[in-house]
Amino acid sequence: MTLPTAWKHVPSSETGTPHQWWTALNDAVLNELIDQALAGNPDIKIAEIRLSEIRSTINDADLDEQAGATAQLRAAENDARVVKLEVVHALTTAYADARLAELRKNLLRQRLQLAHDLTSRLHRRLEAGLINTRVLREAEQTEIEASEAIARTHHDYQQATSRLALLSGMANIEFRLPPGDGLFATQLAIQADAPDSVIERRPDVQAAWQRLLAASTAERKNEGLPLDVRIEQADAAPASRDALYRKAVLAALQDVEAALADWRLSDKESRSRQESAEIRTAAVHDLERELAAGRISQVELLKAMLDENLAQEGALLAQRERCVAFASAQLALARD
């Protein structure tokens, strides 16, 4: 197959594949959890057991069966690597969800207090005839929504930590997530190596290639078998395996292009949301000075602080999407 020479969304680089890409997120707790998962994840253990069984089969195989058996072993080795890559990606996503839930809960508690303070002050203004009921009802609704969101965020945290426990090979009752410092590093970059290098590294593509080799070997051995047996084995025929290999290559190329596009978009969105939150924070500081000078009321400041809180939540959500997009791009690029 003719492969493209470059990706659409990011420049290619031949600087090499980073080792343990997740360390770029600069989170010691995540690093430890991934080490635990690579050692104790049930799916990884199952894949390793299957590898051991295939190796035993090869040792017992006749000489004329060695080539096909070796190809099947290489395919199984690549299958096992797929499992490891997917576990690391799933764990990173679950970890991002857990940290997001923690940080959102703190923001929502602040929002609840701000909305409560605003509602109290607006009640007094309503009694004095300075505002209408609509303004008060909006503040009360914000307070109700913040309270409900706190409960949902607690549920989100429980769900995320349950996924972390399962991926780590632990029961929920055994798992405790240590405290963290936030939601990953802000400085992240992706250098995608050339498409041919990625295809050579993708374990799903290499597994399909090894199965094509195994099918070619098996066909030569099965030429003398009855017709009904050969029909049953049609799915494993070289032509079928060749089609599956080509499909795997095309799917891998599309997977990488989509992941790189998502990364580019989420990185841009995260920066935009962060800038918006910083603008809201600067506005709050300005209003604090205005309040100290007696030029505005506490109500105006509380409203601005609520806007800041909402902008900070938006920045957090965008940062989570950026982190997951970063992990998804590493998975698509088949980086360990």
N, C-alpha and C positions, 0 to 999 in steps of 0.2 A: 504494500500500500504506500501511496505517496502522502507523506505527512507535511503539514504546514511548517514553515520555517520560523514562525513567530506567533505570539498570541495577540489578540485584538486589543486587550484592555491594559496590559502592562508590558513594559519592555522585558525582553528575555535577558538572562544573565547566566554565564557559565562559571560563576564564582563558587559553585559547589552547594551541596545541600546542608543546611544547618542541622547540627545534631541536637536531638531533643528540643524541637521547636517551641514547646510549651514553656521552656525556661525564659524565653523572650518576654513572657507575661509578667515575669519578676514577682512570682507569688510562691513563697516557700511551702505554704499549706497545699497548694495545688500540686507542686512537685512531689510532695510526700504521698498524696493520695494516688497519683499516677503510678508511683513506685509500688504502692500496695496493690493497685488494680492489676498491674502487669504480673505480679506474683500470685494473686489470689482470685482473679476473675474466673467464674465458672466456665464461660465460653472459651476463654483462652486455655484453660486446663483441658477442656474437651478436645480442642484442636490439637493440643500437644499429645494427648492420648492417642488420637487417630494417627498422628505422625509416627508414634512409636510402633503402632500396629502395622503400618505400611512398611516401616523399616524392617520389621521382623519378617514380613512376607517376602521382601526382596532378598533377604538372606537365605530364604528357603527356595527361591525361584530357580528354575533351570537356566542354563546358560542362554538358551535362545529366547528366554522371557525377560532377561535382564534389562534390555533397552526400553521396552514398554513399561516395565515396573519402575525403572529409574525416572522415566518421564512422569509417571503417576505420582511418585514421591515428590518431585519438584513442584508439581501442581498442588499437592497437599501442603507443601511448605509455603507456597504463595497464598493458599487459602488461610493458613494460620496467621500469616502476616496481615491479611485483610482484617481478620478478627481483631488483632492487636491495634491496628490503626483506628478501627471503628470504636473500640473501647475507649481509647484515649480521647477521641473526638466527643463521644457521648459523655464521658466524665467531665471534660472541660465545659461542655454545655450545661450540664447539671450543676456544676460548681458556679458558673456564672449566674445561673438562675437563683441559686441559694444566696449568693452575695447580693444580688439585686434585691431579693426579698428583704434581706436585713437592712439594706440602705433605704429602701422605699418605706419600710416600717418607721424608721427614724424620721424621715421627711413627713410622713403622714401624721405622726404624733405631733410634730411641730405645727402642721397645718390645722390639726384639730384644735390645738391651743389658740392659734391665731384666729381661727374662725369663731371660737368661743368668746375670745376677748372682743372681737369685732361685733358679734351679736349683742353682747352686753351693752356696749356703747351705743349701738343703734337703737336698742330698746329705749334707752334714756332719751335719745334724740326724737324717737317716735312719740314718746310721752310729752315731749316739749313741743310737738307739732312741727319739727324741723325737717322730717322726711316722711315719705309715704310707706305703706306696708310692703310694697314690692321690694324695696331695697333691703328691708329686714328679712323678708322671706328668702331672698337669694343668699344672704349670709347664713341663715339657718340651714338651708339646703346644702351649702358647702360643708357645714359642720356634720350633718348627717352622712353625707357621702364620704367624708374622711374617716368617720367611725366605721362605716361598712367596709371601706377599702383596707383598713387595718386588719380586719378579720380575714379578708380574702388573701392578704399578703402573708398572714400567718399560715394559711392553708398552702399557699405556693411554696413557702419555705419547707414545710413538712414533706410535700411532694418531692421537692428537689433533693432533700437529704435522704429520702427513701431511695431515690435513684442512685445517689452516691453510695449508699450502703450496698445495694445490689451489685453495682459495678465493681465495688471493692471486694466482693465476696463475703460480706458481713450481714448479719441480721440487723434489722432496724434498731432493736433494743441495745445492740452493742455499739452502734455508730454514734459518734459525737463529732460535730464539725468544730474544729478549733477556731478561735477568733481570727479575723482577717484585717487587712489594712485598707480594703477598698475593693474596687472593681478593676483590677489589673493595671498594667502600665499604659500610659497615654501615648508613648512613643513606640509605634509599631510600623513595620514596613514589610512588604513582600517583594522578593526578587524571584521571579519565576524562571527556571532554567528552560532551555529550548524544548519544544514539543517532543522531539525524538528522545531526548533524555528522560522526560517524564514518562513516556510510553514504556521505555525500557525499565523504569522503576516501578510502574504501577503493578501491584501483585495480581489484581484481577485479570489484567491483560496477559501477564506472564503465565498465569495458571491456564488460561485459554490456549496459549501457545503450546504449553507442555502437553495438554490433552490432545491437541492436534497431532503432535509427534507420537503420542501413545496410540492414537487411532490409526495413524499410518503404519505403525509397526503391527498392530493387531490385524489390519486388513490383509497383510501379506500372509499371516498365519491362518486366516479364516477363509481363504479362497476355496478350499475344498469342502467347506461345511454345507449342509443341506440348505435349500432355498429358504425354508421357513425360519431357520435360525438366523440367516443373513438378514432377512427382513426385520426380525426382532431387534437386530443390532444396528439398524439403519441410523438411529439417532447418534450412534457413536462412530459412524463412518467418517472418513477424512473430509468428504465434501461438507457434511454437517458441521464438523468441528472447525473447518476453515471458515464457514459462514459465521459461526459463533465467535471465532477469533476476530474476524473483521468487525462484527458488531461490538465486541468489547473495546476495540480500538476507537471506533467512532463514538461510542458512549463515553469513553474516557476523555476524549478531546472535548466533547460537548460539556462534560462535567467540569473540566478545568476552566473552560471559557465562562461558564455560568458562575462558578465560584469566584473567579477573579473579578467579574463584573459586579457581583454582590459585594465583594470586599471594597471595591472602589466606591460604590454608592454609599455603603454604610460608613466608610471612613469620612466621606464628605459630609454626610448627614450628622455624624457625631461631632465633627468640628463646628458645624453650623449651630447645633443645639447648645454646645458648650459656650460659644460666643454669645448666644442669646441669653443664657443664664448669667453670664458675666455682666452683660448690659443691665439686666434686671437688678443685679447686686449693686452695681454702681448707682442706679436710680434710687435704691433704698438708702444708700449712704448720703446721697444728696438730700433726700427728704428728712433724714435724721438731723442734718444740719438746719434744714428749714424749720423743723419742729423745735429745735433748741433755740432758734431765733424768734419763735412765736409766730411764724408766718403761716403755718398749717396746723391742723388738728391731728390727734392720735389716730383718728379714723382713716385719714388719707395715708398715713404711714402703714397701718395694718393692711390696707388694701394692696399697697405696693409690696409688702412682705409676702402676702398670699400669692401675688403674681410671680414673685421671685421663687417661691416654693414650687409652684407649678412648673416653672422653667427649669429648675434644678431636677425635678422628676423627669421631665422630658429629656434632659441631658443624660440622666442615668439610663433610661430605657434605650437611648441611642447608643450609649457606650456598651451596653449589653449586646445589642445587635452587632456592633463592630467587633467585639470579642469573639462572638460565635462565627461571624463571617471570616475572621482571621483563622479560626480553628478549621472551618469548613474548607478554606483554601488550602491549608496544609494537608488535609485529608485528600482533597482532589489531586494535589501534587505528590501524594504518597510519601510524605516526609515523616520519618520516625522521630 
